[in-house]
């Protein structure tokens, strides 16, 4: 069997790490949505008027 070598985190440290990960995920998701809407706003309705 393999011996467990690693860092053991306390329950509080695990909660902090999980909260930080959730916050980072939300910030990245918000940036994706922001970039999408900025792109849509810059292109505007003219995207449908281009020649095919």
PyMOL Python script that loads the backbone (N, CA, C, O; Angstrom):
from pymol import cmd

cmd.read_pdbstr("""\
ATOM      1  N   UNK A   1       0.831  -1.188   0.000  1.00  0.00           N
ATOM      2  CA  UNK A   1       0.000   0.000   0.000  1.00  0.00           C
ATOM      3  C   UNK A   1       0.872   1.245   0.000  1.00  0.00           C
ATOM      4  O   UNK A   1       2.003   1.242   0.486  1.00  0.00           O
ATOM      5  N   UNK A   2       0.317   2.297  -0.554  1.00  0.00           N
ATOM      6  CA  UNK A   2       1.058   3.554  -0.602  1.00  0.00           C
ATOM      7  C   UNK A   2       0.822   4.340   0.683  1.00  0.00           C
ATOM      8  O   UNK A   2      -0.293   4.410   1.202  1.00  0.00           O
ATOM      9  N   UNK A   3       1.877   4.910   1.162  1.00  0.00           N
ATOM     10  CA  UNK A   3       1.755   5.792   2.324  1.00  0.00           C
ATOM     11  C   UNK A   3       1.223   7.139   1.848  1.00  0.00           C
ATOM     12  O   UNK A   3       1.569   7.612   0.765  1.00  0.00           O
ATOM     13  N   UNK A   4       0.389   7.739   2.665  1.00  0.00           N
ATOM     14  CA  UNK A   4      -0.158   9.049   2.299  1.00  0.00           C
ATOM     15  C   UNK A   4       0.855  10.135   2.610  1.00  0.00           C
ATOM     16  O   UNK A   4       1.097  10.463   3.771  1.00  0.00           O
ATOM     17  N   UNK A   5       1.437  10.682   1.568  1.00  0.00           N
ATOM     18  CA  UNK A   5       2.364  11.802   1.710  1.00  0.00           C
ATOM     19  C   UNK A   5       1.683  13.030   1.134  1.00  0.00           C
ATOM     20  O   UNK A   5       1.316  13.054  -0.040  1.00  0.00           O
ATOM     21  N   UNK A   6       1.519  14.027   1.948  1.00  0.00           N
ATOM     22  CA  UNK A   6       0.881  15.235   1.447  1.00  0.00           C
ATOM     23  C   UNK A   6       0.549  16.168   2.590  1.00  0.00           C
ATOM     24  O   UNK A   6       0.836  15.902   3.757  1.00  0.00           O
ATOM     25  N   UNK A   7      -0.054  17.247   2.216  1.00  0.00           N
ATOM     26  CA  UNK A   7      -0.400  18.262   3.196  1.00  0.00           C
ATOM     27  C   UNK A   7      -1.829  18.025   3.640  1.00  0.00           C
ATOM     28  O   UNK A   7      -2.733  17.862   2.820  1.00  0.00           O
ATOM     29  N   UNK A   8      -2.018  18.008   4.928  1.00  0.00           N
ATOM     30  CA  UNK A   8      -3.370  17.884   5.478  1.00  0.00           C
ATOM     31  C   UNK A   8      -3.856  19.270   5.858  1.00  0.00           C
ATOM     32  O   UNK A   8      -3.207  19.980   6.627  1.00  0.00           O
ATOM     33  N   UNK A   9      -5.008  19.650   5.309  1.00  0.00           N
ATOM     34  CA  UNK A   9      -5.578  20.956   5.607  1.00  0.00           C
ATOM     35  C   UNK A   9      -6.635  20.802   6.692  1.00  0.00           C
ATOM     36  O   UNK A   9      -7.342  19.797   6.769  1.00  0.00           O
ATOM     37  N   UNK A  10      -6.715  21.816   7.514  1.00  0.00           N
ATOM     38  CA  UNK A  10      -7.776  21.817   8.512  1.00  0.00           C
ATOM     39  C   UNK A  10      -9.103  22.108   7.820  1.00  0.00           C
ATOM     40  O   UNK A  10      -9.128  22.533   6.665  1.00  0.00           O
ATOM     41  N   UNK A  11     -10.189  21.879   8.521  1.00  0.00           N
ATOM     42  CA  UNK A  11     -11.517  22.124   7.961  1.00  0.00           C
ATOM     43  C   UNK A  11     -11.679  23.597   7.551  1.00  0.00           C
ATOM     44  O   UNK A  11     -12.273  23.896   6.515  1.00  0.00           O
ATOM     45  N   UNK A  12     -11.150  24.502   8.367  1.00  0.00           N
ATOM     46  CA  UNK A  12     -11.238  25.935   8.057  1.00  0.00           C
ATOM     47  C   UNK A  12     -10.452  26.271   6.796  1.00  0.00           C
ATOM     48  O   UNK A  12     -10.914  27.056   5.967  1.00  0.00           O
ATOM     49  N   UNK A  13      -9.265  25.680   6.643  1.00  0.00           N
ATOM     50  CA  UNK A  13      -8.455  25.937   5.445  1.00  0.00           C
ATOM     51  C   UNK A  13      -9.140  25.375   4.200  1.00  0.00           C
ATOM     52  O   UNK A  13      -9.081  25.980   3.129  1.00  0.00           O
ATOM     53  N   UNK A  14      -9.781  24.232   4.341  1.00  0.00           N
ATOM     54  CA  UNK A  14     -10.504  23.655   3.208  1.00  0.00           C
ATOM     55  C   UNK A  14     -11.660  24.556   2.790  1.00  0.00           C
ATOM     56  O   UNK A  14     -11.900  24.750   1.598  1.00  0.00           O
ATOM     57  N   UNK A  15     -12.381  25.110   3.773  1.00  0.00           N
ATOM     58  CA  UNK A  15     -13.481  26.017   3.465  1.00  0.00           C
ATOM     59  C   UNK A  15     -12.977  27.265   2.760  1.00  0.00           C
ATOM     60  O   UNK A  15     -13.568  27.722   1.782  1.00  0.00           O
ATOM     61  N   UNK A  16     -11.864  27.818   3.273  1.00  0.00           N
ATOM     62  CA  UNK A  16     -11.302  29.024   2.642  1.00  0.00           C
ATOM     63  C   UNK A  16     -10.872  28.742   1.215  1.00  0.00           C
ATOM     64  O   UNK A  16     -11.115  29.556   0.324  1.00  0.00           O
ATOM     65  N   UNK A  17     -10.238  27.603   0.983  1.00  0.00           N
ATOM     66  CA  UNK A  17      -9.781  27.254  -0.359  1.00  0.00           C
ATOM     67  C   UNK A  17     -10.979  27.050  -1.294  1.00  0.00           C
ATOM     68  O   UNK A  17     -10.955  27.492  -2.443  1.00  0.00           O
ATOM     69  N   UNK A  18     -12.007  26.392  -0.807  1.00  0.00           N
ATOM     70  CA  UNK A  18     -13.208  26.165  -1.608  1.00  0.00           C
ATOM     71  C   UNK A  18     -13.895  27.495  -1.934  1.00  0.00           C
ATOM     72  O   UNK A  18     -14.315  27.716  -3.070  1.00  0.00           O
ATOM     73  N   UNK A  19     -14.007  28.376  -0.938  1.00  0.00           N
ATOM     74  CA  UNK A  19     -14.622  29.683  -1.169  1.00  0.00           C
ATOM     75  C   UNK A  19     -13.827  30.503  -2.179  1.00  0.00           C
ATOM     76  O   UNK A  19     -14.401  31.187  -3.027  1.00  0.00           O
ATOM     77  N   UNK A  20     -12.501  30.430  -2.082  1.00  0.00           N
ATOM     78  CA  UNK A  20     -11.650  31.154  -3.025  1.00  0.00           C
ATOM     79  C   UNK A  20     -11.838  30.604  -4.435  1.00  0.00           C
ATOM     80  O   UNK A  20     -11.882  31.371  -5.397  1.00  0.00           O
ATOM     81  N   UNK A  21     -11.948  29.293  -4.564  1.00  0.00           N
ATOM     82  CA  UNK A  21     -12.146  28.682  -5.876  1.00  0.00           C
ATOM     83  C   UNK A  21     -13.486  29.082  -6.471  1.00  0.00           C
ATOM     84  O   UNK A  21     -13.574  29.373  -7.664  1.00  0.00           O
ATOM     85  N   UNK A  22     -14.522  29.100  -5.656  1.00  0.00           N
ATOM     86  CA  UNK A  22     -15.839  29.515  -6.139  1.00  0.00           C
ATOM     87  C   UNK A  22     -15.802  30.974  -6.565  1.00  0.00           C
ATOM     88  O   UNK A  22     -16.349  31.326  -7.611  1.00  0.00           O
ATOM     89  N   UNK A  23     -15.170  31.822  -5.774  1.00  0.00           N
ATOM     90  CA  UNK A  23     -15.083  33.248  -6.106  1.00  0.00           C
ATOM     91  C   UNK A  23     -14.317  33.445  -7.409  1.00  0.00           C
ATOM     92  O   UNK A  23     -14.720  34.248  -8.250  1.00  0.00           O
ATOM     93  N   UNK A  24     -13.230  32.725  -7.578  1.00  0.00           N
ATOM     94  CA  UNK A  24     -12.449  32.844  -8.805  1.00  0.00           C
ATOM     95  C   UNK A  24     -13.260  32.374 -10.005  1.00  0.00           C
ATOM     96  O   UNK A  24     -13.208  32.997 -11.066  1.00  0.00           O
ATOM     97  N   UNK A  25     -13.997  31.300  -9.856  1.00  0.00           N
ATOM     98  CA  UNK A  25     -14.848  30.811 -10.934  1.00  0.00           C
ATOM     99  C   UNK A  25     -15.920  31.818 -11.313  1.00  0.00           C
ATOM    100  O   UNK A  25     -16.196  32.023 -12.495  1.00  0.00           O
ATOM    101  N   UNK A  26     -16.525  32.449 -10.308  1.00  0.00           N
ATOM    102  CA  UNK A  26     -17.549  33.457 -10.591  1.00  0.00           C
ATOM    103  C   UNK A  26     -16.961  34.673 -11.297  1.00  0.00           C
ATOM    104  O   UNK A  26     -17.577  35.217 -12.214  1.00  0.00           O
ATOM    105  N   UNK A  27     -15.779  35.100 -10.877  1.00  0.00           N
ATOM    106  CA  UNK A  27     -15.130  36.252 -11.519  1.00  0.00           C
ATOM    107  C   UNK A  27     -14.782  35.923 -12.967  1.00  0.00           C
ATOM    108  O   UNK A  27     -14.995  36.749 -13.854  1.00  0.00           O
ATOM    109  N   UNK A  28     -14.255  34.739 -13.216  1.00  0.00           N
ATOM    110  CA  UNK A  28     -13.920  34.355 -14.590  1.00  0.00           C
ATOM    111  C   UNK A  28     -15.173  34.252 -15.455  1.00  0.00           C
ATOM    112  O   UNK A  28     -15.172  34.672 -16.612  1.00  0.00           O
ATOM    113  N   UNK A  29     -16.237  33.694 -14.891  1.00  0.00           N
ATOM    114  CA  UNK A  29     -17.499  33.615 -15.628  1.00  0.00           C
ATOM    115  C   UNK A  29     -18.043  34.989 -15.956  1.00  0.00           C
ATOM    116  O   UNK A  29     -18.537  35.218 -17.060  1.00  0.00           O
ATOM    117  N   UNK A  30     -17.955  35.918 -14.994  1.00  0.00           N
ATOM    118  CA  UNK A  30     -18.416  37.284 -15.231  1.00  0.00           C
ATOM    119  C   UNK A  30     -17.590  37.957 -16.325  1.00  0.00           C
ATOM    120  O   UNK A  30     -18.139  38.697 -17.141  1.00  0.00           O
ATOM    121  N   UNK A  31     -16.296  37.714 -16.354  1.00  0.00           N
ATOM    122  CA  UNK A  31     -15.447  38.292 -17.400  1.00  0.00           C
ATOM    123  C   UNK A  31     -15.817  37.755 -18.776  1.00  0.00           C
ATOM    124  O   UNK A  31     -15.840  38.504 -19.752  1.00  0.00           O
ATOM    125  N   UNK A  32     -16.106  36.466 -18.855  1.00  0.00           N
ATOM    126  CA  UNK A  32     -16.515  35.874 -20.135  1.00  0.00           C
ATOM    127  C   UNK A  32     -17.798  36.534 -20.629  1.00  0.00           C
ATOM    128  O   UNK A  32     -17.908  36.899 -21.800  1.00  0.00           O
ATOM    129  N   UNK A  33     -18.771  36.684 -19.723  1.00  0.00           N
ATOM    130  CA  UNK A  33     -20.038  37.320 -20.101  1.00  0.00           C
ATOM    131  C   UNK A  33     -19.802  38.771 -20.504  1.00  0.00           C
ATOM    132  O   UNK A  33     -20.372  39.243 -21.488  1.00  0.00           O
ATOM    133  N   UNK A  34     -18.964  39.480 -19.749  1.00  0.00           N
ATOM    134  CA  UNK A  34     -18.662  40.879 -20.081  1.00  0.00           C
ATOM    135  C   UNK A  34     -18.020  40.996 -21.450  1.00  0.00           C
ATOM    136  O   UNK A  34     -18.428  41.838 -22.250  1.00  0.00           O
ATOM    137  N   UNK A  35     -17.012  40.159 -21.741  1.00  0.00           N
ATOM    138  CA  UNK A  35     -16.354  40.211 -23.049  1.00  0.00           C
ATOM    139  C   UNK A  35     -17.338  39.876 -24.170  1.00  0.00           C
ATOM    140  O   UNK A  35     -17.295  40.486 -25.238  1.00  0.00           O
ATOM    141  N   UNK A  36     -18.215  38.917 -23.931  1.00  0.00           N
ATOM    142  CA  UNK A  36     -19.213  38.556 -24.934  1.00  0.00           C
ATOM    143  C   UNK A  36     -20.103  39.747 -25.248  1.00  0.00           C
ATOM    144  O   UNK A  36     -20.310  40.075 -26.416  1.00  0.00           O
ATOM    145  N   UNK A  37     -20.635  40.400 -24.214  1.00  0.00           N
ATOM    146  CA  UNK A  37     -21.552  41.515 -24.442  1.00  0.00           C
ATOM    147  C   UNK A  37     -20.848  42.726 -25.035  1.00  0.00           C
ATOM    148  O   UNK A  37     -21.448  43.458 -25.822  1.00  0.00           O
ATOM    149  N   UNK A  38     -19.589  42.953 -24.676  1.00  0.00           N
ATOM    150  CA  UNK A  38     -18.840  44.054 -25.301  1.00  0.00           C
ATOM    151  C   UNK A  38     -18.646  43.767 -26.779  1.00  0.00           C
ATOM    152  O   UNK A  38     -18.768  44.665 -27.612  1.00  0.00           O
ATOM    153  N   UNK A  39     -18.347  42.528 -27.105  1.00  0.00           N
ATOM    154  CA  UNK A  39     -18.180  42.143 -28.512  1.00  0.00           C
ATOM    155  C   UNK A  39     -19.484  42.315 -29.274  1.00  0.00           C
ATOM    156  O   UNK A  39     -19.487  42.864 -30.376  1.00  0.00           O
ATOM    157  N   UNK A  40     -20.578  41.860 -28.708  1.00  0.00           N
ATOM    158  CA  UNK A  40     -21.876  42.006 -29.352  1.00  0.00           C
ATOM    159  C   UNK A  40     -22.203  43.485 -29.536  1.00  0.00           C
ATOM    160  O   UNK A  40     -22.710  43.877 -30.587  1.00  0.00           O
ATOM    161  N   UNK A  41     -21.923  44.303 -28.537  1.00  0.00           N
ATOM    162  CA  UNK A  41     -22.214  45.732 -28.631  1.00  0.00           C
ATOM    163  C   UNK A  41     -21.364  46.406 -29.698  1.00  0.00           C
ATOM    164  O   UNK A  41     -21.843  47.300 -30.396  1.00  0.00           O
ATOM    165  N   UNK A  42     -20.108  45.989 -29.834  1.00  0.00           N
ATOM    166  CA  UNK A  42     -19.234  46.600 -30.843  1.00  0.00           C
ATOM    167  C   UNK A  42     -19.662  46.197 -32.251  1.00  0.00           C
ATOM    168  O   UNK A  42     -19.675  47.026 -33.161  1.00  0.00           O
ATOM    169  N   UNK A  43     -20.007  44.947 -32.425  1.00  0.00           N
ATOM    170  CA  UNK A  43     -20.421  44.475 -33.748  1.00  0.00           C
ATOM    171  C   UNK A  43     -21.808  45.009 -34.070  1.00  0.00           C
ATOM    172  O   UNK A  43     -22.066  45.465 -35.184  1.00  0.00           O
ATOM    173  N   UNK A  44     -22.690  44.950 -33.092  1.00  0.00           N
ATOM    174  CA  UNK A  44     -24.037  45.481 -33.260  1.00  0.00           C
ATOM    175  C   UNK A  44     -24.872  44.673 -34.233  1.00  0.00           C
ATOM    176  O   UNK A  44     -24.567  43.517 -34.525  1.00  0.00           O
ATOM    177  N   UNK A  45     -25.906  45.285 -34.719  1.00  0.00           N
ATOM    178  CA  UNK A  45     -26.830  44.616 -35.629  1.00  0.00           C
ATOM    179  C   UNK A  45     -26.251  44.500 -37.034  1.00  0.00           C
ATOM    180  O   UNK A  45     -26.833  43.829 -37.886  1.00  0.00           O
ATOM    181  N   UNK A  46     -25.128  45.135 -37.285  1.00  0.00           N
ATOM    182  CA  UNK A  46     -24.518  45.080 -38.627  1.00  0.00           C
ATOM    183  C   UNK A  46     -24.049  43.689 -38.995  1.00  0.00           C
ATOM    184  O   UNK A  46     -23.753  43.440 -40.164  1.00  0.00           O
ATOM    185  N   UNK A  47     -23.972  42.806 -38.078  1.00  0.00           N
ATOM    186  CA  UNK A  47     -23.512  41.447 -38.385  1.00  0.00           C
ATOM    187  C   UNK A  47     -24.473  40.776 -39.357  1.00  0.00           C
ATOM    188  O   UNK A  47     -24.066  39.907 -40.128  1.00  0.00           O
ATOM    189  N   UNK A  48     -25.749  41.170 -39.328  1.00  0.00           N
ATOM    190  CA  UNK A  48     -26.744  40.543 -40.203  1.00  0.00           C
ATOM    191  C   UNK A  48     -26.784  41.198 -41.580  1.00  0.00           C
ATOM    192  O   UNK A  48     -27.428  40.666 -42.485  1.00  0.00           O
ATOM    193  N   UNK A  49     -26.119  42.329 -41.766  1.00  0.00           N
ATOM    194  CA  UNK A  49     -26.146  43.048 -43.032  1.00  0.00           C
ATOM    195  C   UNK A  49     -24.943  42.750 -43.912  1.00  0.00           C
ATOM    196  O   UNK A  49     -24.806  43.340 -44.984  1.00  0.00           O
ATOM    197  N   UNK A  50     -24.091  41.869 -43.492  1.00  0.00           N
ATOM    198  CA  UNK A  50     -22.885  41.589 -44.281  1.00  0.00           C
ATOM    199  C   UNK A  50     -23.219  40.646 -45.435  1.00  0.00           C
ATOM    200  O   UNK A  50     -24.160  39.857 -45.346  1.00  0.00           O
ATOM    201  N   UNK A  51     -22.444  40.730 -46.521  1.00  0.00           N
ATOM    202  CA  UNK A  51     -22.689  39.832 -47.652  1.00  0.00           C
ATOM    203  C   UNK A  51     -22.287  38.398 -47.307  1.00  0.00           C
ATOM    204  O   UNK A  51     -21.319  38.166 -46.583  1.00  0.00           O
ATOM    205  N   UNK A  52     -23.029  37.472 -47.824  1.00  0.00           N
ATOM    206  CA  UNK A  52     -22.747  36.063 -47.525  1.00  0.00           C
ATOM    207  C   UNK A  52     -21.781  35.523 -48.536  1.00  0.00           C
ATOM    208  O   UNK A  52     -21.408  34.352 -48.469  1.00  0.00           O
TER     209      UNK A  52
END
""", "prot")
cmd.dss("prot")
cmd.show_as("cartoon", "prot")
cmd.util.cbc("prot")
cmd.orient("prot")
